[in-house]
């Protein structure tokens, strides 16, 4: 529209304003209106969701404890080069900070923080704080080393100096099973302490397995739904939509009921003499249970996009292939499947993104071997209270999810997604 | 796709085995949900069919788990909480979301893609991260462990569904209808209320239903943000399943299945009505 007007640029409105200016003005007004409609929601989501999520992942690099609770030590250590033990001024600062921290009852935070990096530090800090507050006068260096010989260890001081920075990479490093050694170099953790890398790997492998299973199960029924007459397919569609609308916890519960050793499926197998009563199968509270339950829960997310793509494929294409001499298998593989690739892509990405961040189902039916990375984040949030590590793990998980989401956006576009 | 009469033996075998495969997959989808319904009437505290149940002996069935559910103060409070939180957050999410969708579907909207991805993000970010983030946020503003906090948290989770469904409805909206109405002499208010709104309402309602079920079914954020007083049904179930799973859970599950059937029916009726209105329904 803009173009047609600008060609006759001389035109003016009745009150003498050039039409172009008047149009621009009204366009700007419309733009403002549109933005005003979106603004309240945008503000709400940004404040109550985006910023909190960013904050949560930032905890993975924030390092406020030593920095804020031991300000004197932090400052005194600035000039220290880390070759030999620091001089008296640092020890004086240490006594000052420990005494103050004990009085303010926040020295425990420093103790926990340092303990993540070097086990035993909790005792060193709390014990020394108790004794340091009783010290009358300097010089403090010898007295502190007598209180705890850790204070005569250069490695302890390097650790404190490293953790006195306001930001740290140590959580992120820990989240991929590395740690800093005494010299501050990054080294792999001992074999038996490596848990996160294998957990991320397991999460990816299980999500992939679930996605593949979903494709295999969804393809036949989506094809059936797309090719049946509408009245019949609408009826069958209910069988897909009902699970979709049923509570997640209900669906998880029902798998516990079905699969547990005293459950329905084992009873049926015993009754049919496929297994004997002592050989009941352990199908739940392990990896198998998680995969079965999650495949069931996520299957509708695969069926629906596949169905909507298949619905648009005219049946005449297959007939044409057949009449041109292709056998049914060839025509299906060479003609039909390529046309559904976008549907497979959309469904797979959706299922993969959802399963990679799953928490509830693995927590309830996963036992030990079926836990995913989300469960570890929850553990650090609620039990170990190591929020920094939770933040770092969350950050890595979020990055993985966002990469796949960007892919999803490329393949389908979020605004084209249909539901129900 | 009925089987043609000229089909050979091989095709017939394939046709029937394909149907059987599909039936099995449908059974996998729906079977587990239906199986808990009879089990919730079990007189024994077992999670499997007793011999009495299999022989359809009335003594094998009872309503005791339902009685237990309705007699339990905790469950009754949680069901009240669930409805309260879900309805409140649905109203908030629907009104804010519809408003935003109206803005987003205007052709003049600047930065549409960016804003859309921000509004959709609660659906994309893994729930455990959202829950942890919201926990810190609502604690810092002293709203953790309050109804308001839980409602606002659920509102954020429900918004993407409202925005997606309503923008989808608006994008398929035929703008010549409003022009036609205006051309026939209706002023802009009449056009909005008499022409546009009736056609957009189904999208708004289905968005609202999605927001409702999102909140009604949500547990991860509730674990972090809700206190004891605000326990919802899913939260109560979560605790029940983790500690000692009692058959009362099956009774609750059956009730929840009934609720989802109800919601599904409403949604289906709306869909048909709107197809008729737009003249899309098959003859």
Interface residues (C-beta under 8 A of the other chain):
Chain A: X27 X30 X31 X33 X34 X35 X36 X37 X38 X40 X41 X42 X44 X45 X46 X48 X49 X50 X51 X52 X53 X54 X55 X56 X57 X59 X217 X220 X221 X224 X227 X228 X230 X236 X238 X239 X240 X241 X242 X243 X245 X246 X247 X248 X249 X250 X251 X252 X253 X254 X255 X256 X257 X258 X260 X262 X263 X264 X267 X296 X299 X300 X328 X353 X356 X357 X358 X359 X360 X363 X364 X374 X377 X378 X381 X390 X391 X394 X397 X398 X401 X402 X405 X409 X414 X415 X417 X418 X419 X420
Chain B: X1 X11 X18 X21 X22 X25 X26 X28 X29 X30 X32 X33 X35 X36 X39 X46 X47 X48 X49 X96 X97 X99 X100 X102 X103 X104 X106 X108 X109 X110 X115 X116 X117 X118 X119 X120 X121 X122 X124 X125 X126 X127 X128 X129 X130 X132 X133 X134 X135 X136 X137 X152 X153 X155 X156 X159 X161 X163 X164 X165 X167 X168 X171 X206 X210 X213 X216 X217 X219 X220 X224 X234 X237 X238 X241 X242 X245 X249 X250 X253 X256 X257 X260 X261 X263 X264 X267 X268 X271 X282
